[in-house]
């Protein structure tokens, strides 16, 4: 049976909620419908659904709701489903869905991918990627297992899944660093010669490092964003989860 957690704010009209319920019933995947509120948030509703013995917990909403449900589903034998509403393009790519109806059809066939996801030391999980909330370049220290990088960073992405980044290992995060050219030339090319294929550079200030974990340090706290939500701030440890999430995806999922 399916246990649905709706973010009612993602619907423009109440009639759209009823239309989605009717559609799910028509597919033969009806169940219990719940809604996040000031009284019960997504994580509390997820725990309630698990206690009631539901085998599939479905997040109906955008990336913030999806990640909140994943916080409680990681390491569980039950499956997690998603019906995306106003979700990011990386999330849609991960699910292999064009719209919410595609995702609903995917739930019916229950194709489950067992996957590692990203997590922070503060206890937040993310399925797709984090982005450093920088307005201007800032000096940043990135501490990996075998080496440390210090650079002036313009942009930073820590990806568990991103449609524009080739995923070579499900157990590694892909860390994309856009740095000033001077630091890039002097640090990242040298690093590539020492570490090898885990580091890639393009000679124009862009570098890609694949790692199980990294620590981020900055002179002042910088937010780590999952889409528009701050889920952590520097200093912070970011790593791949040791536990597995059982996520329902379509055949076209990347």
N, C-alpha and C positions, 0 to 999 in steps of 0.2 A: 504494500500500500504506500501511497505517496503522501507526504506531509509538505504543504506549500507555505512558504513564508513570503508574504507580499510587502513591498514598499509602496504603500498607497500613494505616496507623493509623486510617483513616476507615472501615474495615470491622470489624464486631464479631466476625465469624467467618470462618475461612478458606473455608468453604463458600460464603460470599457472593461471594468473589473468583471462584471457579470458576463460580458461577451467572452472573455478569456476563460472563465469558469465553464461556460457552456461548451466551448471548444475542447477543453480538456476532457470533459465528460464524454463528448462525442468521440474522442480518440480512445476511450476506455481506460484513461489514466487519472480518474478522479481520486479524491482523497479528502483529507482535512485541510481547510483553508484558514490560515492565520495571518495576522497583520501586525507589523511592528508598531509600537506606540511609545508614549512616554512611560507607560507602566511596564511594558516588556520589550526589550530590545531584541535584535536578531540573534545574539548569542544565547540569551535566555530562552527564546522560542525554540532554537535548535536543540538545546538540552531537554526541553519539554517533549519535543517530538521523539527524541531518542529514548527517553524514559517510557514513552507510550508504546515503544516497540516498532516504530515505523522503519522499514528497510531502505527507504529513499527520502532524503530531505532535499527539497527543491527551493533554491533562492530565486525569487522573482523580483528583479530590480537591476541596479547598476553595479559598478565595480565595488563600491564600498560595502554594500549588502553582501555581495558574493564573497568578498574576503572575510567579512565577519562570520559568515556561516562556515567558511573553510577553517577558521580558528578552532571550531569545535568538532569538525569532521575529520581533521587530520589524524591518522592513526586508527581510525574506526573501520570496522568491517562493513558498515552500511555505506551505500552509495550516495554521492552528492550530485544533484542535477541543477541545471541553471536554465531559467527563461530570462534572457537579457532584455532589459528596458533601459534605454539611454546608456548602454554600456560602451566601453571604448572599443576601437577597432582591434587592438591586440587581444582583448577578451573574446570578441566575435571570432577572430582567427583561431584562437585556442579551442573554442567550442565547435568550430566548423559550421556556424550558423549565419544565415543572411539576415534573419529577423526572428521575432519571438515564435512565429508559427513553425519555422524550421527547427528551432530548439525544442518545441513541444513534440514534434514528430520524432526527434532524436530521443526524447525520454521514453517513448513507446518501445523503441528497439533496444534500449539499455546496452549500448556498446560502451564498456567501461575501460578507461585508461587508468592504470595505476601509475602515479607520478609523484616525484618530489616537487615541493613548492618552496618558495623563498620564505624566510622568517627573520625577524629581528630579535635582539636580546630583550626587547621590551614586550615580547610575546605576540606580536602581530605577524600574520601570514599574508603573503601575496601570491597570486597565481601568475600574473604577467610580469610587471616590472615596477621599479621605483625610479624616481627622478629627483635629483637634488634641486631644491628650490633656490636657485641662485639668480640674483638680479644683475650682478656684476662678477667678473672673474675674482676668484679668491684662492689663496694658498691652502692646499689641502694635503693631508698625509693619509695615504692608503697603506695599511699594513696587511700584507698577505702572509701565507704560511712561511715562505722561504725568503721573502724580500720585502722591502719598504720603498714606496714611491712618494716623493714630495714634488708637487707641481702646482702652478697656477692653473686652475681649472675653470673653463668657461661653461662646461656642461658635463653632466655625469648621469649615466643610465646603468642601473643594476637590473639585469633581465633574467627572469626565470623563463619567460616566453615573450618574444617580440617578433612579429612577422618579418621585420627587416633584418634580423640577425640570425644567421645560420646556427642552429643548435647542434653541437657535435656530441655532447654528453648530457644525459638527463640529470646527472648528479652535480653538474657544475653551473654556476652562475656566469653569465656573460657581462663583463664590466666594460662599458664603453666610455672612454675618457676623451673629451675634447679639451686640449690644453693650449696654452700659448706656444707658438712655434719654437721659441728659444728653448723652453723646457722640454718640449717634445723631442727636439733633435738631440739634446744632451743627455736625456734620461731614458726615454722609451726605446730608442734605437740600441743603446747600450744594454738595456734590460733584455731586449729581444735576443741579442747575441749571447747572453748568459743563460736565460731561462729556456729559450727555444720556442717551439710551436704554440705554447700556451699564451704567447704575447704576439700580437700583430700590430704593425704600424703602417701608415700610408704616406708618411713624409710631409703631411700637411696639418699636423696637430691632432690627428685622430688615432687612438690606440684601443685595442681590444685585448683584455686579459681574462682568461677563463680560470675560475678558482672555486673551491668549495665554500670558502668564507673570506671575509675581509673586515677589517676594522677601519672606521672613518674618524679622523680627527680634524678639527678646525679651531681657529682662534676664538670664534664665537659660534653658538649653536646655529645649525642650518637645518631646515626641515627636509625630511625625506617624504616625498609625495607619491601616493598611488592615485593617479588621476588628480582629482581636486582635493583629496583628503590627506591631511598630514597624519602619518602613522608612526613616525619616530623623528628624532632629531639627533644630530651629531653632538657628542661622540657616540658612536653606535657600532655594534657588531651585526653584520648581515651575513646570513649563511643559508645553505640549502637544508631542508628538513631531513632528519634521519628517518622520520616516519613517512608513510605513503598516504596520499589522498586518492580515493577511488572516485574519479570524475566521469560522468556520462558525457560522451562526445560523439560527434558524427564521423562518418568515414572520411570526410573531407577535412577533418581537424588536422592542423599542422603540428 
